[in-house]
Amino acid sequence: MSIQKRLVGSYVVVIFLTVLILEIFLIASVRFYYLHNVERILINQAELSASFFQQYFAEEDLESQSERLLKGFVYNSDAQVQIITASGQLLQDSNGYERSMGSISMVEYPDVQVAMTGTPGVWRGKDPLTHEPVLAVSYPLKKYEADVTLGEVRFATSLTTTLHTVKQITLILILVGLLVLAIVTLLGMLLSWTITRSIKDLKQAADRMTEGDFDIRVRKRYQDELGSLADTLNMMAARILKTEQLKNDFISSISHELRTPLTSIKGWVITLKANGKDNQLLMEEGLDIIESESERLTHLVDELLDFSKLDNGRITLQLSPVHLQALLQQMGKQLGPRADRQGLALEIQVDEQIPPIQADVNRLKQVLINLLDNSFKHTDPGGLILVSAHMKQGQALIRVKDTGSGIAEDKLAHVLHQFYKADQHAAGSGLGLAISDRIIRLHRGELRISSTVGEGTTVDIILPVENQRNLTIS
Amino acid sequence: MLSKLGRTGMILMLSGLLGGCGIPAMPADMIRPPVSASRLQQDNTSRELIQLLPKQAQVIVPMQSNLGQTISYGDMDGDGVDEAVVVYEENLPSGRALKAALFRQQNDRWQILSEIKGFGYGVEYAGFPDTNRDGRSELALSWSLGEAGNGLDIYELDDNGLRLVKKKQEFRGKVELD
C-alpha cells in the first residue's frame, strides 16, 4: 500500500471513529432530551391537576363535576386530557367524547392500570387504533387526606412531532459528520500529497543516478527531513561528479607523466641506434638520460602502486625504534646538495631530549622526502627550509617549514585528497601528499598543513611516542 | 481501537450529563417578564421582602388585587404591626412550584414567618380579611385552576404558628370570603 493511502486511511479511520462516537453520544442525548422533557411537562401538568383536585374538588362527585374539571385541566395544556372513573371508564375527553356513544374502557392502557392502583403511571407506545406514537401520563384523583382513588386524570400527547424533530436533528448531525469526514479526507490527501511528492522526486532522482546520470538534481520543496535528504543526495551526486572529474584529470595527467620519459627514452634509443656506434660521448649522455628517465618512470609507477596498496589497506608497517635526531640529520646531509644547487638554505633543528619513536623508518623517510620535495619545488632561490622536531604534549612533532609561494586557502582543503593538484599542469602524480597523509595516519599520527600565500607553508607531523603495535589501516 | 483514556472520558461525560448536571432548562422555562420601571420604584419594604424570597423566585400578582399590587398587608396576630404576604413562583428542577410567603416585622426588620405551598396554575386572591369578625385578620389565599374553579384556603395565626382553618372550593370568579 502506498504511503499516501496509508496516511489518508489512518486519518480517516481516526476521524471516523471520533465522529461516530460523538454522533452516537449526541443523537442519544438529543433523543433523551426531547422525550424526557415532553414527559416532564406532562407529569407536571397531571400532578398539578391531580393535587388541585385532591385539595379542593374531592368532596363533590367526580362524574357530576367532570365537565367543569376538564375545562380546568385543559387550561394551559395542549395535550389530550381525559378524565377516567375509578373503574377505568372514560368520563371526559378533551378530544371530544359523548357518553351516549357508548362507554369506553381505558383499562387496556398500562398507565391507566398503574394509576388505578393509586400511583402515577407513564406509558410510551403506539396507539392501538391509529398506530401513532403516544406518550401518556395518568395520575390518580384522590380523596382529600385519604388514600382513596376516585378516578384518574390522563394527559396524552402525540410523539409524531417530537420524533420527527429528533429525526431531523439526527439527520443534520449525520450530514455534518459526513462533511467533517469529507473535509478530513481531502485535507489528508493534500497533506500526504505534500509528503509523497517529495518522496517521488527523490525516488526519480535516485533512479536516474542508478542509471549513471549524476548531473540530475533533486528539487528541494520543503525545509524538512525530506528536504535535507534531497540536499544530501544532491551533494553526493556533486561529489561523485567531482571524483569522476579528478579521476579523469588524473588519468590524463599520469598518461602525460608516463609519456614524457618514454618519449625521451624512445628518442634517445633512435638517436643512439643511428649515431651511437661512432660517438662514445653521445652514447654515454644518451644512456645516462635513459637511466634517469627510467628511474623517473619507476618512481612514478612505485608511487601508484604504493597508493593503491595504501588505499586497499594492504600495507603493513615494519615498526622499530626510530631516533628522529639521527634520521633528520641524515636527511639534511642527503638533501644538502640539492639545496645548494637551488640556492636555498636547509636547516635541521632537533630537540635532543626527544625519545625514540616506534615507526617504519622507510615510510617516515618517504613522507619527509615527499614534503621536502614539495618545499624545494615551491621555494624560490634565497628562501629557507626549516625542518625541526620537538616534543609537544607527549607527542613528537616534526615540522617542515618553508618560505615558498604558499597555497591558497580554497585549495588548502583539497591538497590531501588523492589525485588533487593545485596546478593541473604541474609535474607529478598528485598523489604525494595523499600518500604521506595515509602513512602518517597508519602510524596513528596526524598531518596538518597551514599556509599563507606569498609567505610559505608549514606542515606538521604529529606522531605518538608510545607506538608498540604493528598497525594497519582499519 | 478506542484508547482507555477516551473511554474513560466518554463515561465521565455521559455520567456527568445524565446524572449530576441534569438536563438544561427548556426554552419555555426561560421566558420571564423584564423588570418593569414601576417595580424599580417600589418602596423599600417590598424590595426588602422580595430580597428575602429564594433566588430565581418570580413574584405573582393576584388576579383580584388593587392596581396590580403584589404585596398585601394585614394584622394577623393583633399586635398592631402588619404582616405581609407575597405569592411567588419558584423554578425547581422538578418544575415550577407556586408558593406564598408570610412575613412578620420584628424590630423593624422583616422576616419570613411561614411558606405555604400553593396549587393550580395561579393565584386569584391573596389578602388579610377578617372572615370570622374576631378583630384579627386571617390570611386568605385563593388558588386558581382556570375554568375548573378556585380553591380557597384560610389560615389563622396563633402562638403555635400558622393554622389552616378552612378549605373551600369556589366556582365563580369572585372570592367569597364568608
Boltz contact constraints between the chains, C-beta under 6 A:
constraints:
  - contact:
      token1: [A, 33]
      token2: [B, 23]
      max_distance: 6.0
  - contact:
      token1: [A, 37]
      token2: [B, 26]
      max_distance: 6.0
  - contact:
      token1: [A, 44]
      token2: [B, 95]
      max_distance: 6.0
  - contact:
      token1: [A, 51]
      token2: [B, 119]
      max_distance: 6.0
  - contact:
      token1: [A, 52]
      token2: [B, 119]
      max_distance: 6.0
  - contact:
      token1: [A, 52]
      token2: [B, 120]
      max_distance: 6.0
  - contact:
      token1: [A, 52]
      token2: [B, 145]
      max_distance: 6.0
  - contact:
      token1: [A, 55]
      token2: [B, 119]
      max_distance: 6.0
  - contact:
      token1: [A, 55]
      token2: [B, 151]
      max_distance: 6.0
  - contact:
      token1: [A, 56]
      token2: [B, 151]
      max_distance: 6.0
  - contact:
      token1: [A, 56]
      token2: [B, 169]
      max_distance: 6.0
  - contact:
      token1: [A, 57]
      token2: [B, 169]
      max_distance: 6.0
  - contact:
      token1: [A, 68]
      token2: [B, 148]
      max_distance: 6.0
  - contact:
      token1: [A, 69]
      token2: [B, 148]
      max_distance: 6.0
  - contact:
      token1: [A, 71]
      token2: [B, 147]
      max_distance: 6.0
  - contact:
      token1: [A, 71]
      token2: [B, 148]
      max_distance: 6.0
  - contact:
      token1: [A, 72]
      token2: [B, 145]
      max_distance: 6.0
  - contact:
      token1: [A, 72]
      token2: [B, 146]
      max_distance: 6.0
  - contact:
      token1: [A, 72]
      token2: [B, 147]
      max_distance: 6.0
  - contact:
      token1: [A, 72]
      token2: [B, 148]
      max_distance: 6.0
  - contact:
      token1: [A, 75]
      token2: [B, 146]
      max_distance: 6.0
  - contact:
      token1: [A, 76]
      token2: [B, 121]
      max_distance: 6.0
